[in-house]
Amino acid sequence: MMGLRCGLISLFTLALLGAGGCSFFPVSGPTSADIESGTSPTVPYALIKLTPETIDILAAHEPKGLAGAFTDRRPSANITFGIGDVVSVSVFEASAGGLFLPAEAGVRAGNFVDLPQQIIDNNGNITIPFAGLIKAAGRTNVQIQNEIIEKIKNRAIEPQVIVSLSQQRTSLISVVGSVNTPLRFAVPASGAGDRILDAITRAGGINGPGYASWVMLERGGRRATVPFENLVMNARNNIYILPGDRIYVYQEQQKFLAFGATGNVGSTTSGLGQTQIPFDAWRINLAEAVAKAGGLADFQADPGAVFLYRQEPREVAQLLGADMRQFDGPLVPTIFQVSFRDPGGYFLATRLQMRNDDIIFMANAHSVDTIKFLTFVNLVTTTAVGTASAIQSVPTTSQIVHGHAFGTVFGNGVTIPTP
């Protein structure tokens, strides 16, 4: 009878597993077979095998940072004057007795006169005696000088004019955020050719570790962000600053997320487990990231099923061989698969650079599900045997409770129940 009951319970267990499949057991993510199917009921994705050719394509299309967002490589041109700037004007004549210099001025050292400094008004003009209104906003000093000379040349004696910027209140650069001395400074009128790092240096430099610092440039309504150390290591991103630029420096560790059969699962000392992990550097490769996650769990992970989740630009995904018919947006959800069962897989992993917010998933080995199944069957069977034993003991217990199970034992071994 007990064997029959255990058999029925085991059949029920198998029927339950058959109905629920692998979803019956707790897991840390999809199986490798689920990912390798290339389909998802919610979000379509491209599954790409990591190969040397794949690595080369990704390396050739790394995010370009500031250089990609702002393609003008030229330094700022001669600065034009703006409304609110203070302008200084000096007028020279060849000899005294002209328009600006009286005859007795010939005894002076130099035949020139300094006009009172003027602020460029809201209409963008300044006023010059005998020349009237002169348009100054949006023009260079040479353009202003030529117009003044043109208007007074018939009345002054061989006039020459020098226009200079006394106080620059436009064409400014702002540097704020995690710098030692936030400031706003004027772009030199010509010749300096300052770049992003020069502007940050003017602000006293960054006040945090370089690998955790980001630089955001806002220019003409557009924004682009790049890690600070990328500015140092990649000269293309250290572009020229232009009037009106705003530079914001902030601190934020680059990080990645690790899930699945990592070596830190269940760890109480590292505190990592399946969580987000900081780079602690301005860039790391996939092999370093796997190591930071504790490697692959020796008795759980499938070394042939390590997956990297990220978004790739549409044109890059197409070069990687993705079927673009199922994707509409500019970014394509992409899963890269690398096999550490292949000895060469580790070399590939050292060449693939991680990006901020990448996700690594290490799938369970197929044997893990088998072990879970056998453990569950053993638990059910043990429970069934224990339950059957308890059921069989019920009559005896009942007799004991009602006083019929005890009696007197005689020498011949006969027991007479006590009434």
HELIX and SHEET records of a PDB file:
HELIX    1   1 MET A    2  GLY A   20  1                                  19    
HELIX    2   2 GLY A   21  PHE A   24  5                                   4    
HELIX    3   3 SER A   32  GLU A   36  1                                   5    
HELIX    4   4 PRO A   52  ALA A   60  1                                   9    
HELIX    5   5 GLY A   65  ALA A   69  1                                   5    
HELIX    6   6 ALA A  103  VAL A  107  5                                   5    
HELIX    7   7 ASN A  141  ILE A  152  1                                  12    
HELIX    8   8 ILE A  196  ARG A  202  1                                   7    
HELIX    9   9 GLY A  210  ALA A  212  5                                   3    
HELIX   10  10 PHE A  228  MET A  233  1                                   6    
HELIX   11  11 ALA A  235  ASN A  237  5                                   3    
HELIX   12  12 LEU A  286  LYS A  292  1                                   7    
HELIX   13  13 ARG A  314  LEU A  319  1                                   6    
HELIX   14  14 MET A  324  GLN A  326  5                                   3    
HELIX   15  15 GLY A  345  ARG A  351  1                                   7    
HELIX   16  16 HIS A  366  GLN A  392  1                                  27    
HELIX   17  17 VAL A  394  VAL A  401  1                                   8    
SHEET    1   A 6 ALA A  46  LYS A  49  0                                        
SHEET    2   A 6 LEU A 331  VAL A 338  1                                        
SHEET    3   A 6 ALA A 301  PRO A 313 -1                                        
SHEET    4   A 6 ASP A 358  ASN A 364 -1                                        
SHEET    5   A 6 LYS A 255  GLY A 260  1                                        
SHEET    6   A 6 GLN A 276  PRO A 278 -1                                        
SHEET    1   B 3 PHE A 112  ASP A 114  0                                        
SHEET    2   B 3 VAL A  86  PHE A  92 -1                                        
SHEET    3   B 3 GLN A 118  ILE A 119 -1                                        
SHEET    1   C 3 PHE A 112  ASP A 114  0                                        
SHEET    2   C 3 VAL A  86  PHE A  92 -1                                        
SHEET    3   C 3 GLN A 160  GLN A 167 -1                                        
SHEET    1   D 2 ASN A 125  ILE A 128  0                                        
SHEET    2   D 2 GLY A 132  LYS A 135 -1                                        
SHEET    1   E 5 LEU A 183  ALA A 186  0                                        
SHEET    2   E 5 LEU A 172  GLY A 177 -1                                        
SHEET    3   E 5 ARG A 246  GLN A 251  1                                        
SHEET    4   E 5 SER A 213  ARG A 219 -1                                        
SHEET    5   E 5 ARG A 222  PRO A 227 -1                                        
SHEET    1   F 2 GLY A 407  VAL A 409  0                                        
SHEET    2   F 2 THR A 415  PRO A 417 -1                                        
END                                                                             
